[in-house]
Amino acid sequence: MDIKLKFTVIAVIVCAVLCLAVVLALVTTMPDLPPTVRNDKICLPSEFGTLKCGTTADRLHEYLETTIATQYDEIKTKDKERQQEHLDKNIVRLMSIYDKAFWEMKPAAKLTGKEQPDTRKGDIGADMVPVREWCHGRELYDTSGFERYGIRYRNGRLVVPVDGTYFIYSYIDLFESCNPSTGKPNVNDTTKPIKHGIFKFNILDGEEMELVSNVQPHTVSSNRYFNSYSSYVSSLVDLKAGDELSVKVISNEYERIKHEDEERQQKYLDENRVRLMSIYDKYYWEMKPAAKVTGKEHPDLREADVGQEMTPIRVWRHGRELYDTSGFLRYGIRYRNGRLVVPVSGTYFIYSFVDFFEPCNPKTGKPNISDANKPIKHGIYKFNILSELETEVVSNLQPHTVSGNRYFNSYSSYVSSLADLKAGDEISVKVSNLTYLKYTRDNYFGLNLI
C-alpha cells in the first residue's frame, strides 16, 4: 500500500477519535436533569446560568421577570421623557383644549343616598352610628354623584388618595316619629340633641376623629305625627393619603328612604283625607314649599349687564330638565326667568353653590383683571314686584389670588341663610363676573320653608 494513503487513513482515524473524545467530554460535563419531571413542571435557566426546575407558572413568572425587568424600566423611562417633552411643547394648545380638567385633575367625590341595612348589634346604644351604604360606582350614573381622580369607596367611607387640603361636606334629611296625642318625639331623652357629623379614620393612627358636626334640638311636631330635619355640614380640613371619611348620625333610625316615607304618608292621607282637609286645608300634611335648581350652560352676556357690579344667573335647569339631577320643585315654588318665586309667607332656608374659574397671566400667575383689589362676590338676592326693591339676603366675598399653576384659579363658593320671605318674593343668585361660571354642572340654588 502506498505510504501516503496509509498516513491519510491514520489521520482520519485520529480525527474521529478526537471528535468522539470531545463529544464524550461534553456529555459528561452537562448538568444532570432530574430523574423525573412531571407534566406541570418546567426547567429554565436561572439568573446564575444553571437550569432550575419548578412549577410551570412559577418558573415562567420568575424567568420573564428577571429577563425583561431591565428592558421594561428603560422603556418606561423613555415613555415618561417622551410624555413630558410633548407636554412642554404643546402646553398652550392642550390648555385651550382640555382647560381645567387637563391641568387640575384634583381628587373629588360626591355620593348620594341609598337604603340603609338593618342596625348592627354593635351600633345599638352607640352615641353616633355611621351611614354604611351610599350609591357608588355605576349606581351614580343617573344621579348628581361622581368619583374622580383616585377617590375610592370602601364600606361607606371615602378613601383619600393624596395629602392636601380638602373641602368636605354632607347633607341628609332626618325623619323623627312623634306621639300622635302630644306631638312630642318618641325618644327616651329629648335633652340629647340630634347630631350629624363627618369623621376621619386612618388605619395607621388607629383612632377616629370628628372633623365637623351639626347639632339640632328635638322639637314638638306641628302635625303631631313626625318631625323632619335637614342638616348640612361642611369644612376645610387637612387630610393625609389613606384617611377614610365617613358620615355619622345620632341614630340611623331617623334616616328613611324617600319612597318609604311617601308611601306611609300616602296611606295615612287616603285613610284620613276628609278629616285632614277640614283641619289643615290645602297644606294639611306639612307640604312645605321647597326647590333646588341645578346649573346649566349660560347664554352670552347681555348688553345691559356689561359694567354692572353684580350680574344675575339667568338660566338654571328646571321642570323636566331636573329629572336626571338632584333638583326639584315642590308644593308651589315656581321658576321664572332664573328666579324662584315664593308661594307662601314664612321663614325659608335659602342656599346656593357655584364654582368660579378665573384665567391668569401665564408669565406671572396673576388674574387677568384690571382691579385685583375688587373681590369675587357671590350672593342671593330678593325682589318683590310690589315694593320694586331688590335687596341682598346673603353673600360671600373671596379675594383674587396668584395662581399656583400660573394659568388659572378655581374658587368654590357656598352661601346660605334663614330669611323671612313674603308670598310673591322672587329669589335670584348673582355673581360679580358671569364669565367666571365656566363649569356649571355642579352649581345649584334652592330654598325650603322651615
C-alpha positions in Angstrom: 0.0 0.0 0.0 1.2 3.5 -0.8 2.7 5.3 2.2 0.7 8.5 1.6 -2.5 6.5 1.7 -1.5 4.9 5.0 -0.8 8.3 6.5 -4.2 9.7 5.3 -6.1 6.7 6.8 -4.2 7.2 10.1 -5.0 10.9 10.2 -8.7 10.3 9.6 -8.8 7.7 12.4 -7.1 10.1 14.8 -9.6 12.9 13.9 -12.5 10.6 14.5 -11.1 9.5 17.9 -10.6 13.2 18.9 -14.2 14.1 17.9 -15.6 11.2 19.9 -13.5 12.3 22.9 -14.8 15.9 22.6 -18.4 14.6 22.4 -17.8 12.3 25.4 -16.4 15.2 27.4 -19.4 17.4 26.6 -21.8 14.7 27.6 -20.1 14.0 30.9 -19.9 17.8 31.9 -23.6 18.5 31.1 -25.8 19.1 34.3 -27.9 16.2 35.2 -31.7 16.5 34.7 -34.0 15.5 37.5 -34.7 11.8 37.3 -38.4 12.6 36.8 -40.0 15.8 35.5 -43.8 16.0 35.8 -46.1 17.5 33.2 -46.8 20.5 35.5 -43.1 21.4 35.8 -40.6 23.1 33.6 -36.8 23.6 33.6 -35.4 27.1 32.6 -32.1 28.9 33.1 -31.8 30.7 36.4 -30.2 34.1 36.9 -26.9 32.3 37.7 -27.0 30.4 34.4 -27.8 26.9 35.7 -31.0 25.1 35.0 -33.7 25.4 37.6 -36.8 23.3 37.7 -40.2 24.1 39.2 -43.9 24.5 38.6 -44.6 25.9 35.1 -46.3 29.1 36.3 -43.7 30.0 38.9 -40.7 29.3 36.7 -42.2 31.2 33.8 -43.1 34.2 36.0 -39.6 34.3 37.6 -37.8 33.8 34.2 -39.8 36.5 32.5 -39.5 38.9 35.4 -35.7 38.6 35.5 -35.4 38.7 31.7 -37.5 41.8 30.9 -37.2 43.9 34.1 -34.3 45.9 32.8 -35.8 46.4 29.4 -39.2 47.4 30.9 -37.5 50.1 33.1 -35.8 51.5 30.1 -39.0 51.7 28.1 -40.9 53.2 31.0 -38.3 55.9 31.5 -38.2 56.8 27.8 -42.0 56.9 27.8 -42.1 59.4 30.7 -39.5 61.6 29.0 -41.5 61.5 25.7 -44.7 62.5 27.5 -43.0 65.3 29.4 -41.4 66.6 26.2 -44.8 66.5 24.4 -46.4 68.5 27.3 -43.7 71.1 27.3 -44.0 71.7 23.6 -47.8 71.7 23.5 -48.8 73.2 26.8 -50.7 76.2 25.4 -52.7 74.1 22.9 -53.5 71.4 25.4 -54.7 74.0 28.0 -57.0 75.5 25.4 -58.5 72.1 24.6 -58.8 70.4 28.0 -58.8 73.6 30.1 -59.4 73.0 33.8 -59.9 69.2 33.5 -56.5 68.7 32.0 -54.4 70.7 34.3 -56.2 70.4 37.6 -57.3 66.8 38.0 -58.0 67.1 41.7 -59.5 64.2 43.6 -63.2 64.7 44.1 -66.2 62.7 45.0 -69.9 63.0 45.8 -72.0 60.0 46.9 -75.8 60.0 47.1 -78.2 58.4 49.5 -79.2 54.7 49.5 -81.4 52.4 51.5 -79.7 51.5 54.8 -79.3 47.9 56.1 -80.6 46.8 59.4 -78.9 48.2 62.5 -75.9 46.1 63.6 -75.7 44.8 67.1 -72.5 46.8 67.7 -74.4 50.0 66.8 -77.1 49.6 69.4 -76.5 52.1 72.3 -73.7 53.9 70.4 -73.7 57.7 70.5 -73.1 58.0 66.8 -73.9 55.5 64.1 -72.2 55.5 60.7 -74.2 55.7 57.4 -72.9 52.4 56.0 -74.4 52.5 52.5 -74.1 55.1 49.7 -74.7 54.9 46.0 -71.3 54.5 44.4 -69.7 53.3 41.2 -72.2 52.6 38.4 -75.1 53.4 40.8 -74.1 57.1 40.4 -74.7 57.2 36.6 -78.3 58.6 36.9 -77.5 60.9 39.9 -75.5 64.0 40.6 -72.8 61.9 42.3 -69.3 61.1 41.0 -65.9 59.6 42.0 -62.9 61.2 40.3 -59.1 61.1 40.1 -58.3 58.4 42.7 -61.0 58.7 45.4 -62.1 55.2 46.4 -65.2 54.0 48.1 -64.9 51.4 50.9 -67.7 50.2 53.2 -69.5 53.5 53.3 -66.3 55.6 53.5 -64.3 57.7 51.0 -60.6 57.0 51.0 -58.3 59.9 50.4 -55.7 59.3 47.6 -53.2 62.1 48.2 -52.3 64.6 51.0 -53.8 68.0 50.9 -56.5 70.5 52.0 -60.0 69.2 51.1 -63.4 70.7 51.2 -65.7 68.1 52.8 -69.5 68.3 53.0 -72.6 66.3 53.8 -76.3 66.8 53.6 -79.0 64.5 55.0 -82.7 64.5 55.7 -83.7 63.1 59.1 -87.2 61.8 60.0 -88.4 61.5 63.6 -91.7 59.9 64.6 -93.8 61.5 67.3 -96.5 60.7 69.7 -99.8 61.5 67.9 -101.5 62.5 71.2 -98.9 65.1 72.2 -96.7 65.7 69.2 -93.6 65.0 71.3 -90.7 62.9 69.7 -90.7 59.2 70.5 -87.3 59.3 72.2 -86.2 58.4 75.7 -84.1 61.5 76.3 -85.3 64.7 74.5 -82.4 66.6 76.0 -80.0 64.7 73.9 -79.9 66.6 70.5 -79.9 65.2 67.0 -76.3 65.2 65.7 -74.9 64.8 62.2 -71.2 64.9 61.5 -68.2 63.9 59.3 -65.5 61.7 60.9 -61.9 60.8 59.9 -60.2 57.5 60.4 -56.7 56.3 59.5 -55.6 52.7 60.0 -52.1 53.8 60.9 -53.3 56.1 63.7 -56.0 53.6 64.8 -58.2 56.4 66.1 -61.3 58.1 64.7 -61.7 61.8 64.9 -64.7 64.2 64.4 -64.0 66.8 61.8 -67.3 68.8 61.7 -70.8 68.3 63.1 -74.2 69.9 63.4 -76.5 69.7 66.4 -80.3 70.2 66.4 -82.7 70.1 69.3 -85.8 67.9 69.3 -89.0 69.9 68.7 -92.7 69.3 69.2 -94.3 68.3 65.9 -96.8 70.8 64.5 -98.6 67.9 62.8 -98.3 65.6 65.9 -97.1 62.7 63.9 -93.5 63.3 62.8 -90.7 65.9 62.6 -88.5 66.4 59.5 -85.0 67.9 59.9 -82.4 68.9 57.3 -78.7 69.0 58.2 -75.8 70.3 56.1 -72.2 70.3 57.4 -69.0 71.4 55.6 -65.4 72.4 56.4 -61.9 72.7 55.0 -59.6 70.1 56.5 -56.0 68.9 56.0 -56.1 65.2 55.1 -53.4 62.5 54.5 -53.3 59.8 51.9 -55.2 56.8 53.3 -57.6 58.8 55.5 -61.1 57.4 55.4 -64.1 59.8 55.8 -67.5 58.7 57.0 -70.8 60.3 57.9 -72.4 59.6 61.2 -75.8 60.4 62.8 -77.0 60.0 66.3 -79.2 57.2 65.3 -79.8 55.7 61.8 -83.4 55.1 62.8 -84.0 58.7 61.9 -83.0 58.2 58.3 -85.6 57.0 55.9 -85.7 56.4 52.2 -87.8 58.9 50.4 -90.2 56.5 48.8 -90.9 54.7 52.1 -91.8 57.9 53.8 -94.1 58.9 50.9 -95.8 55.5 50.9 -96.5 55.8 54.6 -97.8 59.4 54.3 -100.0 58.5 51.3 -101.6 55.6 53.2 -102.4 57.8 56.1 -103.8 60.5 53.8 -106.0 58.1 52.0 -107.5 56.9 55.3 -108.0 60.4 56.8 -108.4 62.7 53.8 -111.7 64.3 54.7 -110.8 65.0 58.3 -107.3 66.3 57.4 -108.7 68.6 54.7 -111.1 70.1 57.1 -108.3 70.8 59.6 -105.3 71.7 57.5 -106.9 72.8 54.2 -104.5 72.6 51.3 -101.3 72.2 53.3 -102.7 69.7 55.7 -99.6 67.4 55.7 -96.8 69.9 56.0 -96.4 70.2 52.3 -93.8 72.8 52.7 -92.6 74.6 49.6 -89.1 73.6 48.6 -87.0 73.8 45.5 -83.5 73.1 44.2 -82.4 74.1 40.7 -79.1 73.0 39.2 -76.5 74.6 36.9 -76.9 75.0 33.2 -74.8 76.4 30.4 -75.3 80.2 30.5 -76.1 82.4 27.4 -73.9 85.2 26.3 -73.7 88.3 28.5 -76.4 90.9 27.8 -75.5 94.4 26.9 -77.4 95.7 30.0 -75.2 93.5 32.2 -71.9 94.9 30.9 -70.3 97.1 33.6 -72.7 96.1 36.3 -71.3 95.3 39.8 -73.4 92.1 40.1 -74.8 90.1 37.3 -77.7 87.6 37.8 -77.5 84.0 36.8 -80.5 83.9 34.4 -80.6 80.3 33.5 -81.0 77.2 35.7 -82.2 73.7 35.0 -85.9 73.4 35.9 -89.0 71.4 35.1 -88.3 68.3 33.1 -84.6 69.2 33.0 -84.3 68.2 36.7 -85.4 64.6 36.2 -81.8 63.3 35.9 -80.4 65.6 38.6 -80.7 66.2 42.3 -83.0 69.2 41.7 -86.8 69.5 42.3 -89.7 72.0 42.5 -92.3 71.2 45.1 -95.5 72.5 46.7 -96.0 75.8 44.9 -92.5 77.0 44.2 -92.4 78.4 40.6 -89.4 79.1 38.4 -89.4 82.4 36.4 -86.5 83.7 34.4 -83.8 82.4 36.6 -85.7 83.2 39.8 -87.6 81.1 42.3 -91.0 82.6 43.3 -92.1 82.1 46.9 -95.7 80.8 47.1 -96.5 81.5 50.9 -95.0 83.8 53.5 -92.7 82.3 56.1 -89.1 81.6 57.2 -87.1 79.9 54.5 -83.7 78.3 54.4 -82.0 79.6 51.2 -78.7 78.3 49.8 -76.5 78.4 46.7 -73.2 76.9 45.5 -71.2 77.9 42.5 -67.7 77.1 41.0 -65.7 80.0 39.6 -62.9 79.7 37.0 -60.5 82.7 36.6 -57.9 82.8 33.8 -54.5 84.2 34.8 -51.4 85.5 33.1 -49.1 82.5 32.3 -46.0 84.6 33.0 -46.9 85.9 36.4 -49.8 83.8 37.6 -51.8 86.9 38.4 -55.5 87.1 37.4 -56.3 88.8 34.1 -58.3 91.6 35.6 -58.0 95.4 35.8 -58.6 95.7 39.5 -57.3 92.9 41.7 -58.5 94.7 44.8 -62.1 94.1 43.9 -63.0 90.6 45.3 -65.1 87.9 43.7 -68.7 88.1 45.0 -71.5 85.6 45.1 -74.8 86.3 46.7 -78.6 85.6 46.9 -81.0 88.5 46.3 -84.7 89.1 47.0 -87.1 91.1 44.8 -90.8 91.8 45.1 -92.7 93.5 42.3 -95.0 95.3 44.8 -92.1 97.1 46.5 -90.0 97.2 43.4 -86.9 96.9 45.6 -84.1 94.3 45.3 -82.2 93.5 48.5 -79.2 91.3 49.2 -80.1 88.5 51.5 -76.7 86.8 51.9 -73.3 87.0 50.1 -69.8 85.7 50.1 -66.5 87.5 49.2 -63.3 85.9 48.0 -60.1 87.8 47.2 -58.2 87.2 44.0 -55.0 85.1 44.4 -51.9 84.3 42.4 -52.4 81.0 40.6 -50.3 78.1 41.7 -50.2 76.7 38.1 -49.9 80.2 36.5 -52.8 79.6 34.1 -56.0 79.8 36.1 -57.6 80.0 39.6 -60.5 77.9 40.7 -62.8 79.0 43.5 -65.9 77.4 45.2 -68.5 79.5 47.0 -71.4 78.3 49.2 -73.8 80.7 50.9 -76.9 80.0 53.0 -79.1 81.8 55.4 -82.5 81.9 57.1 -84.7 84.6 55.7 -88.3 85.8 56.3 -90.0 85.9 52.9 -93.4 87.0 51.7 -95.6 85.4 49.1 -94.5 86.7 45.7 -90.9 87.4 46.6 -88.5 86.3 43.8 -85.2 84.9 44.8 -82.2 85.0 42.5 -78.4 84.4 42.5 -75.9 87.0 41.4 -72.1 86.9 40.8 -69.6 89.7 40.2 -68.3 88.2 37.0 -70.6 85.9 35.0 -67.8 84.8 32.6 -66.1 83.0 35.6 -69.0 80.5 35.7 -67.3 78.1 33.2 -68.3 74.8 34.8 -71.9 74.9 35.7 -72.8 71.2 36.1 -72.2 71.2 39.9 -73.8 74.6 40.7 -77.1 74.7 42.5 -79.6 77.1 44.1 -82.5 76.4 46.3 -84.8 77.2 49.3 -87.2 75.4 51.6 -89.8 76.6 54.1 -88.8 75.9 57.7 
